């Protein structure tokens, strides 16, 4: 995407889109080129069907994904609505012939973006990448058996998504508070073609999980505070407010006995989720010892 010389170093508000492949570190050297070809084919097909000229966008390759910046003259609602529908349909078509389906995590955020000769930068870019890398998105794909998850920033949800529009269904987005490296942010998660995400279905994260990666390769450990360890996502209310930890005497206890529909929790670390004293995941209390000894 070309810019005038006078624009150099000047920040402009743009939609930042980060696209990452699920478990990219498990692809071998011979498989990664085909995986990358599929990602670009899916995105290009979706742009064409949505009537968006990809040449008008900044596109940066990330090895296992793509980073894009959309200029303000292109409506954000088109990317959130029609383009996401087409991405979902193109992904389904690609996966129909694959033994191991391709999974994608897509994040969107609008904020000030700076362009230079090497690409794009700014906090808006960092946030979009962190949202796409948040562990809750990975676990949602696994728990729901889905191939695509979209997460948008809190500001983008309240400014655009909440108003709805063609192919934009705000009631199918669910919020989770994330501890990212840049601080605490609310991410709104959506599984295209499915009902509102139910975080209570997420299994507690074991010690071997959440190591897919945080950079472009997806092969290293998650960065501190990325939502992949003990500081994972917390449930928030329908307005996106953090209700705090779910402990005795907290908001959850105050609402006990009130039927507001299915409870939503995200279990991080060793937390187990139960309803009506029925545990829905294996429970580990204390340290595990030999079967003929009691737990400490």
C-alpha positions in Angstrom: 0.0 0.0 0.0 1.5 3.3 -1.0 1.6 6.4 1.1 2.6 10.0 0.5 6.0 11.2 1.9 4.2 13.6 4.2 2.5 10.6 5.9 5.8 9.1 7.0 5.8 8.5 10.7 2.2 9.8 11.1 -0.3 7.6 12.9 -3.6 7.0 11.3 -6.6 5.1 12.7 -6.9 1.8 10.8 -8.4 -1.6 11.4 -5.6 -4.1 12.2 -6.2 -7.8 11.5 -4.0 -10.5 12.8 -4.5 -14.1 11.4 -2.7 -17.0 13.0 -2.8 -20.7 12.2 -3.7 -23.2 14.9 -0.8 -25.4 16.1 1.5 -24.2 13.4 4.5 -25.6 15.2 3.2 -29.1 14.5 3.5 -28.6 10.7 6.7 -30.1 9.2 8.9 -28.2 6.7 7.2 -30.0 3.8 3.7 -29.2 5.1 4.1 -25.5 6.0 4.3 -24.2 2.4 0.9 -25.9 1.7 -0.6 -24.5 4.9 0.6 -21.0 4.0 -0.9 -21.4 0.5 -4.2 -22.3 2.0 -4.3 -19.3 4.3 -3.6 -16.9 1.5 -6.1 -18.6 -0.8 -8.8 -18.4 1.9 -8.1 -14.7 2.6 -7.9 -13.7 -1.1 -11.1 -15.6 -1.9 -12.9 -13.8 1.0 -11.6 -10.4 0.0 -12.8 -11.0 -3.6 -16.2 -12.1 -2.5 -16.5 -9.2 -0.1 -15.6 -6.7 -2.8 -12.4 -5.5 -1.0 -9.3 -4.9 -3.1 -6.5 -6.5 -1.1 -4.0 -4.2 -2.9 -5.5 -1.4 -0.9 -4.4 -3.1 2.4 -1.0 -3.4 4.0 -0.2 -7.1 4.2 2.8 -8.5 6.2 3.7 -12.2 6.2 4.2 -13.8 9.7 5.3 -17.3 8.7 2.2 -19.0 10.2 -0.2 -16.2 9.6 -0.8 -12.7 8.1 -0.8 -9.2 9.6 -3.0 -6.6 7.8 -3.9 -3.0 8.2 -7.1 -1.7 6.5 -7.3 2.0 5.6 -10.2 4.0 7.0 -11.9 4.4 3.6 -12.9 0.7 3.7 -15.8 0.2 6.1 -14.9 -1.8 9.2 -18.4 -3.4 9.1 -17.6 -5.0 5.8 -14.6 -6.8 7.3 -16.5 -7.8 10.5 -19.5 -8.9 8.5 -19.3 -10.1 4.9 -15.6 -10.7 4.9 -15.7 -13.0 8.0 -18.6 -14.9 6.5 -16.6 -15.5 3.4 -13.5 -16.5 5.3 -15.6 -19.1 7.2 -17.0 -20.5 4.0 -13.6 -20.6 2.2 -12.1 -22.3 5.3 -14.8 -24.9 5.3 -14.3 -25.6 1.7 -10.5 -26.0 2.1 -11.0 -28.3 5.2 -13.5 -30.6 3.4 -10.6 -32.3 1.7 -8.1 -32.3 4.5 -7.5 -35.1 7.0 -6.3 -32.6 9.6 -8.4 -29.4 9.2 -6.7 -26.0 9.2 -7.7 -23.8 12.1 -7.5 -20.0 12.2 -7.5 -17.5 15.0 -8.4 -14.0 13.8 -8.2 -10.8 15.9 -9.3 -7.3 15.0 -8.7 -3.9 16.7 -8.9 -0.3 15.5 -6.3 2.2 16.6 -3.4 4.4 15.5 -1.1 2.7 13.1 2.3 4.0 11.8 3.7 2.8 8.5 7.3 2.9 7.5 9.6 1.2 5.0 9.7 -2.0 7.1 6.0 -2.4 7.8 3.6 -1.2 10.5 3.9 -0.6 14.2 2.1 0.8 17.2 0.2 -0.3 20.2 -2.8 -1.1 18.1 -0.7 -3.6 16.1 0.7 -5.1 19.3 -2.8 -5.5 20.8 -4.3 -7.2 17.7 -1.4 -9.7 17.7 -1.8 -10.4 21.4 -5.5 -11.0 21.1 -5.0 -13.5 18.3 -2.4 -15.2 20.4 -4.6 -15.4 23.6 -4.8 -18.9 24.8 -8.6 -18.8 25.3 -9.0 -18.7 21.5 -7.0 -21.9 21.1 -9.0 -23.6 23.8 -12.3 -22.4 22.3 -11.4 -24.1 19.0 -10.6 -27.3 20.8 -13.6 -27.3 23.1 -16.1 -26.5 20.4 -14.5 -28.6 17.7 -14.4 -25.4 15.6 -12.0 -24.3 12.9 -12.3 -20.5 13.2 -12.5 -18.1 16.1 -12.7 -14.3 15.9 -11.8 -12.0 18.8 -12.2 -8.3 18.8 -11.0 -5.7 21.2 -13.4 -4.2 23.8 -13.4 -0.8 22.0 -14.2 -2.3 18.6 -17.0 -4.4 20.1 -18.7 -1.4 21.8 -18.1 1.0 18.9 -19.1 -1.2 16.0 -20.1 -4.8 16.8 -22.7 -3.9 19.5 -24.7 -1.9 16.9 -25.0 -5.0 14.7 -25.3 -4.9 11.0 -25.3 -7.2 8.0 -23.8 -10.5 9.1 -22.8 -8.9 12.4 -24.5 -10.6 15.4 -23.4 -9.0 18.7 -25.4 -11.5 20.7 -23.1 -14.2 19.5 -20.0 -12.6 21.0 -18.9 -13.4 24.6 -16.4 -11.3 26.6 -13.4 -12.5 28.6 -10.9 -10.4 30.6 -7.4 -11.2 29.4 -4.1 -10.4 31.1 -1.9 -9.5 28.1 1.7 -8.4 28.2 0.5 -4.8 27.6 -2.0 -5.0 30.5 -5.5 -6.1 31.1 -7.9 -6.0 28.1 -11.4 -7.4 27.4 -11.6 -9.6 24.3 -14.9 -10.4 22.7 -14.9 -13.9 21.2 -17.1 -15.2 18.4 -17.3 -18.6 16.6 -18.7 -17.9 13.1 -21.6 -20.1 12.3 -22.1 -21.1 15.9 -23.9 -20.0 19.1 -22.3 -17.6 21.6 -19.2 -19.2 23.1 -19.7 -20.9 26.4 -16.5 -20.6 28.4 -17.6 -23.1 31.0 -16.8 -25.8 28.4 -13.1 -25.0 28.4 -11.1 -27.7 30.2 -8.6 -26.6 32.8 -5.2 -25.9 31.2 -2.6 -28.5 32.0 1.1 -27.8 32.3 1.7 -29.1 28.7 -0.8 -26.7 27.2 -0.4 -23.2 26.0 3.1 -23.7 24.6 2.2 -23.3 21.0 3.9 -20.0 20.8 3.5 -16.3 20.8 5.6 -15.1 17.9 5.2 -15.6 14.2 6.5 -19.2 14.2 4.2 -20.5 16.9 6.9 -22.7 18.3 8.0 -21.1 21.5 6.5 -20.5 25.0 3.8 -18.0 25.6 5.0 -14.6 26.9 4.4 -13.7 30.5 0.9 -12.4 30.9 -0.4 -13.6 27.6 -3.4 -15.4 29.1 -1.7 -18.8 28.7 -0.9 -19.5 32.4 -2.3 -18.7 35.8 -3.3 -15.2 34.7 -5.8 -16.5 32.2 -9.1 -15.0 31.1 -11.6 -14.1 33.7 -15.4 -14.1 33.2 -16.9 -10.6 32.7 -20.5 -9.6 32.7 -22.7 -8.8 29.6 -21.4 -5.2 29.5 -17.8 -6.4 29.4 -17.0 -5.5 33.1 -14.7 -7.7 35.1 -16.5 -9.3 38.0 -13.3 -10.2 39.7 -12.2 -13.6 41.0 -14.8 -16.3 41.5 -14.1 -16.9 45.2 -16.2 -17.1 48.3 -18.0 -13.9 49.0 -17.4 -12.5 45.5 -19.9 -11.6 42.8 -20.5 -15.3 42.0 -21.5 -16.0 45.6 -23.8 -13.0 45.7 -25.6 -14.3 42.6 -26.0 -17.8 44.0 -29.5 -19.2 43.4 -30.3 -16.7 40.7 -31.0 -18.2 37.3 -29.5 -16.0 34.6 -29.0 -18.8 32.1 -25.9 -20.9 31.7 -22.9 -19.9 33.8 -19.8 -18.8 31.9 -16.4 -19.5 33.3 -12.9 -19.7 32.0 -10.8 -22.2 34.0 -7.2 -21.2 34.2 -4.4 -23.0 36.0 -5.7 -25.7 38.3 -9.2 -24.4 38.6 -12.0 -26.9 38.0 -15.6 -25.9 37.1 -18.6 -27.4 38.7 -22.3 -26.8 38.8 -24.8 -28.2 41.3 -21.8 -30.0 42.9 -21.2 -32.0 39.8 -17.7 -31.7 38.4 -17.3 -31.4 34.7 -13.6 -31.8 34.5 -11.1 -34.0 36.4 -10.4 -32.6 39.9 -6.8 -32.4 41.2 -6.5 -31.3 44.8 -3.0 -31.0 46.3 -0.1 -33.0 44.8 -0.6 -36.3 43.1 1.1 -39.3 44.8 1.2 -43.0 44.4 -2.2 -44.7 44.2 -1.7 -46.5 47.6 -1.0 -43.2 49.4 -3.3 -40.4 50.4 -2.9 -37.0 48.7 -1.0 -34.4 50.5 
